[in-house]
Amino acid sequence: MSLPIIAIVGRPNVGKSTLFNRLIGVRYSVTSTVAGTTRDRIYHDTTFGTYNAMLVDTGGLVFDKGLQNIEADVQTQARVAIEEADVIYFVVDGTEPVTAFDYEAANLLRKTAKPVVFIIHKVDSNKVSQNEGDFIRLGFGEGLRVSSIHAIGLNTLTEETQKIFKKLKLPKEPLPSKKMIRLSIVGKPNVGKSSYVNSLLQEQRLIVSNIPGTTIDATDTPFTFNGQKFNLIDTAGLRRRGRRLGLEKFGSLRSLRAIERSDITILMLDWSAGLAKQDLHVSEYILEAGKGLIIVVNKADLMTDQEEDQKKFLRLLARRMDYMPWAPVIFASSVDRKNIFKILDTAINVHAERFKKVPATEFTMFTKAAIDSHPPTGEARKTRVGKGEQVDVNPPTFRFICYEPELIHFSYKRYLENEIRRRYGFFGTVIKIEFARSKDEKRKKNY
């Protein structure tokens, strides 16, 4: 069974991401006063009393006709989130009058016949009382008064959510165990994702076909290998933008969700088809999502000169995916089962790297040596990068304290990442580098 899903929806800039961050307990989704900051759906596990659930932050619903490209995709993703959800949080801005988009969103949600929790957000402002009558006209009752910033109404929201879960008879699923490796499999249609899982399990668990787009829904497959528990997620293939039609477009959106749900992603390539732009886009998405990555070049059985063909493909990857030289590359074949278990061995190693923790004292000494040997240059010289520490795992995250973080050039961030990898490894996983502003203004003036 999977966790129940709660989608947070509403027009742009009503505070959906701020509510999302408050409910999961960390600043995970980007917040801004600029409408439309959240473009993709963002998923995170969280707890509501005795229930665990998956919370989804969505881009703001708009109802303008003729939306193009990215904006059109944002609206599609928001609607897919509504379709997938068990419960919907409908959020409006309590400090502003109800807008036409609020009414349109209310009409859309009524048609779903799904439980809707109506949230009047930003109640820390006195302006809310001026708009009381407008909110009732949306058709969802008086609503819950909530302030994410001041933690007002969150207990009531939790209680209401639990009541709905109980009424729907949703199971109390455990949160994913850290001991289980959540492994997603993504790639263009027809690269052999389902065939790989079938070859691994030696059973016809998934639909396999040579017609692109046969597998539409993400399908989870629990599996144990050498005592290690896995949850394999075989997903619909990812097509280039503009060529996704009908069910395949919905499948590709769910593939992005599978990446979000996973610890490690297998990016499966087809040796006979080479490397496409879409493969690069997917690798960048995995990078941004902070996941572990294993590149699997499938259909190696079609190679005529295995050694030379592999060298050529590795050179191609080194040239076009030079931004992630740390990702392991495995040549495999689902047909003759070549290296199908090596992929799992590699995943176990990558998972261990994602949970690796560098001792604080040791990393402090490493930071001093790295910065002393190569301090920031140009305008960034005045920022004086100081203390460094590892603040998180899965993915490994490092924070460096400095006076003016905005002056740090991306090349210096890349330098620190390279030094960390050279010293500590972290093979196969994204590592995150953050720069935080120093609060010691007195010392700043002495420089």
RAZIQUI-V111945 format. One record per pair of residues at least 4 apart in sequence whose C-alpha atoms are under 8 Angstrom apart, sorted by the first residue. I is the first residue (numbers start at 1). J is the second residue. If there is no record, write none. Layout:
i j
I J
I J
//
This chain:
i j
1 173
2 173
3 52
3 53
3 54
3 173
3 174
3 175
4 52
4 53
4 54
4 85
4 86
4 170
5 53
5 54
5 55
5 56
5 84
5 85
5 86
5 87
6 53
6 54
6 55
6 56
6 85
6 86
6 87
6 88
6 89
7 55
7 56
7 57
7 58
7 81
7 82
7 85
7 87
7 88
7 89
8 16
8 20
8 55
8 56
8 57
8 58
8 88
8 89
8 90
8 91
9 16
9 57
9 58
9 59
9 60
9 61
9 78
9 82
9 88
9 89
9 90
9 91
10 14
10 16
10 60
10 61
10 90
10 91
10 92
10 102
10 105
11 60
11 61
11 62
11 91
11 92
11 101
11 102
11 105
12 35
12 36
12 59
12 60
12 61
12 62
13 32
13 33
13 34
13 35
13 36
13 60
13 93
14 91
14 92
14 93
14 121
15 19
15 31
15 91
15 93
15 121
15 122
16 20
16 57
16 58
16 91
17 21
17 29
17 30
17 31
17 38
17 57
18 22
18 29
18 31
18 148
18 149
19 23
19 148
20 24
20 29
20 55
20 56
20 57
21 25
21 26
21 27
21 28
21 29
22 26
22 27
22 148
22 149
22 151
23 46
24 44
24 45
24 46
24 47
29 38
29 42
29 57
30 37
30 38
31 37
31 38
32 37
35 60
36 59
36 60
37 59
38 57
38 58
38 59
38 60
39 58
39 59
39 71
39 74
40 58
40 59
40 74
40 77
41 56
41 57
41 58
41 59
41 77
41 78
41 81
41 257
42 56
42 57
42 58
42 257
42 260
43 54
43 55
43 56
43 57
43 257
43 260
43 261
44 54
44 55
44 56
44 261
45 52
45 53
45 54
45 55
45 175
46 52
46 53
46 54
46 55
47 51
47 52
47 53
48 52
48 53
48 158
48 159
48 161
48 162
49 158
49 159
49 162
50 162
50 172
51 162
51 165
51 172
51 173
52 172
52 173
52 174
52 175
53 173
53 175
56 81
58 77
58 78
58 81
59 74
59 75
59 77
59 78
60 75
60 78
61 75
61 78
61 101
61 105
62 75
62 101
63 101
63 104
67 71
67 72
68 72
69 73
70 74
71 75
72 76
73 77
74 78
75 79
76 80
77 81
77 253
78 82
79 83
80 84
80 250
81 85
82 88
83 112
86 114
86 115
87 114
87 115
87 116
87 117
87 164
88 114
88 115
88 116
88 117
89 116
89 117
89 118
89 119
90 106
90 116
90 117
90 118
90 119
91 118
91 119
91 120
91 121
92 98
92 102
92 119
92 120
92 121
93 97
93 120
93 121
93 122
94 120
94 121
94 122
94 123
94 125
94 127
94 128
94 131
95 122
95 123
95 125
95 126
95 127
95 128
95 131
96 127
96 128
96 131
97 131
97 134
98 102
98 103
98 131
98 134
98 135
99 103
100 104
101 105
102 106
102 138
103 107
103 138
104 108
105 109
106 110
106 138
106 139
107 111
108 112
109 113
109 114
109 116
110 114
115 164
116 140
117 140
117 143
117 144
117 160
117 161
118 140
118 141
118 142
118 143
118 144
119 143
119 144
119 145
119 146
120 143
120 144
120 145
120 146
121 145
121 146
121 147
121 148
122 145
122 146
122 147
122 148
122 149
123 128
123 145
123 146
123 147
123 152
124 147
124 150
127 131
128 132
131 135
132 136
133 137
134 138
135 139
135 141
135 142
135 143
136 140
136 141
136 142
136 143
144 153
144 156
144 157
145 152
145 153
146 151
146 152
146 153
146 154
147 151
147 152
147 153
147 154
148 152
148 154
153 157
154 158
155 159
156 160
157 161
158 162
159 163
160 164
161 165
162 166
163 167
164 168
165 169
165 170
166 170
176 180
179 228
179 229
180 228
180 229
180 230
180 231
181 228
181 229
181 230
181 231
181 262
181 263
181 264
181 348
181 351
182 230
182 231
182 232
182 233
182 261
182 262
182 263
182 264
183 230
183 231
183 232
183 233
183 262
183 263
183 264
183 265
183 266
184 232
184 233
184 234
184 235
184 258
184 259
184 261
184 262
184 263
184 264
184 265
184 266
185 193
185 232
185 233
185 234
185 235
185 265
185 266
185 267
185 268
186 193
186 234
186 235
186 236
186 237
186 238
186 255
186 259
186 265
186 266
186 267
186 268
187 191
187 193
187 237
187 238
187 267
187 268
187 269
187 279
187 282
188 237
188 238
188 239
188 268
188 269
188 278
188 279
189 212
189 213
189 236
189 237
189 238
189 239
190 210
190 211
190 212
190 213
190 237
191 268
191 269
191 270
191 298
192 196
192 268
192 270
192 298
192 299
192 334
193 197
193 234
193 235
193 268
194 198
194 206
194 207
194 208
194 215
194 234
195 199
195 208
195 334
196 200
196 333
196 334
196 340
197 201
197 206
197 232
197 234
198 202
198 203
198 204
198 205
198 206
199 203
199 334
199 335
199 337
199 340
200 337
200 340
200 341
204 208
206 215
206 219
207 214
207 215
208 214
208 215
209 214
210 214
212 237
213 236
213 237
213 248
213 251
214 236
215 235
215 236
215 237
215 251
216 235
216 236
216 247
216 248
216 250
216 251
217 235
217 236
217 251
217 254
218 233
218 234
218 235
218 236
218 251
218 254
218 255
218 258
219 233
219 234
219 235
220 231
220 232
220 233
220 234
221 231
221 232
221 233
221 234
222 229
222 230
222 231
222 232
223 229
223 230
223 231
223 232
224 228
224 229
224 230
225 229
225 230
225 344
228 348
233 258
235 251
235 252
235 254
235 255
235 258
236 248
236 251
236 252
236 254
236 255
237 248
237 251
237 252
237 255
238 251
238 252
238 255
238 278
239 243
239 244
239 249
239 252
239 278
240 244
240 277
240 278
244 248
244 249
245 249
246 250
247 251
248 252
249 253
250 254
251 255
252 256
253 257
254 258
255 259
256 260
257 261
258 262
259 263
259 264
259 265
259 286
259 289
259 291
260 289
262 291
263 291
263 292
263 351
263 394
264 291
264 292
264 293
264 294
264 347
264 350
264 351
264 429
265 286
265 291
265 292
265 293
265 294
266 293
266 294
266 295
266 296
267 279
267 282
267 283
267 293
267 294
267 295
267 296
268 295
268 296
268 297
268 298
269 273
269 274
269 275
269 279
269 295
269 296
269 297
269 298
270 274
270 275
270 297
270 298
270 299
271 297
271 298
271 299
271 300
271 313
272 299
272 302
274 313
275 279
275 280
275 316
275 317
276 280
277 281
278 282
279 283
280 284
280 320
280 321
281 285
282 286
283 287
284 288
285 289
286 290
286 291
286 292
286 293
287 291
287 430
290 395
290 429
290 430
290 431
290 432
291 394
291 395
291 429
291 430
292 350
292 351
292 354
292 395
292 428
292 429
292 430
293 327
293 328
293 428
293 429
293 430
294 327
294 328
294 329
294 330
294 343
294 346
294 347
294 428
295 327
295 328
295 329
295 330
296 329
296 330
296 331
296 332
296 343
297 329
297 330
297 331
297 332
298 331
298 332
298 333
298 334
299 303
299 332
299 333
299 334
299 335
300 306
300 331
300 332
300 333
301 332
301 333
301 335
301 336
303 309
304 309
305 309
306 310
307 311
308 312
309 313
310 314
310 331
311 315
312 316
313 317
314 318
315 319
316 320
317 321
317 322
318 322
318 325
321 325
326 427
326 428
326 429
327 427
327 428
327 429
328 427
328 428
330 339
330 342
330 343
331 339
332 337
332 338
332 339
332 340
333 337
333 338
333 339
333 340
334 338
334 340
339 343
340 344
341 345
342 346
343 347
344 348
345 349
346 350
347 351
348 352
349 353
350 354
350 426
350 427
350 428
350 429
351 355
352 356
353 425
353 426
353 427
353 428
353 429
354 393
354 394
354 395
354 396
354 426
354 429
355 393
355 394
355 395
355 396
356 393
356 396
356 426
357 390
357 393
357 396
358 362
358 363
358 390
358 424
359 363
360 364
360 389
360 390
361 365
362 366
363 367
363 388
363 389
363 390
364 368
364 387
364 388
364 389
365 369
366 370
367 371
367 386
367 387
367 388
368 372
368 386
368 387
369 373
370 374
370 375
370 416
370 419
371 375
371 376
371 385
375 381
375 385
376 380
376 381
376 384
376 385
376 408
376 412
377 381
379 407
380 384
380 404
380 407
380 408
380 409
382 403
382 404
382 447
383 402
383 403
383 404
383 405
383 407
383 408
384 402
384 403
385 400
385 401
385 402
385 403
386 400
386 401
386 402
387 400
387 401
387 402
388 398
388 399
388 400
388 401
389 398
389 399
389 400
390 396
390 397
390 398
390 399
391 396
391 397
391 398
391 399
392 396
392 397
392 398
393 397
395 429
395 430
395 431
395 432
396 430
396 431
396 432
397 431
397 432
397 433
397 434
398 431
398 432
398 433
398 434
399 433
399 434
399 435
399 436
400 433
400 434
400 435
400 436
401 435
401 436
401 437
401 438
402 435
402 436
402 437
402 438
403 437
403 438
403 439
403 441
403 444
404 408
404 437
404 438
405 435
405 436
405 437
408 412
408 413
409 413
410 414
411 415
412 416
413 417
413 433
414 418
415 419
416 420
417 421
417 431
417 433
418 422
419 423
420 424
420 425
421 425
421 426
421 427
426 430
426 431
440 444
441 445
442 446
443 447
//
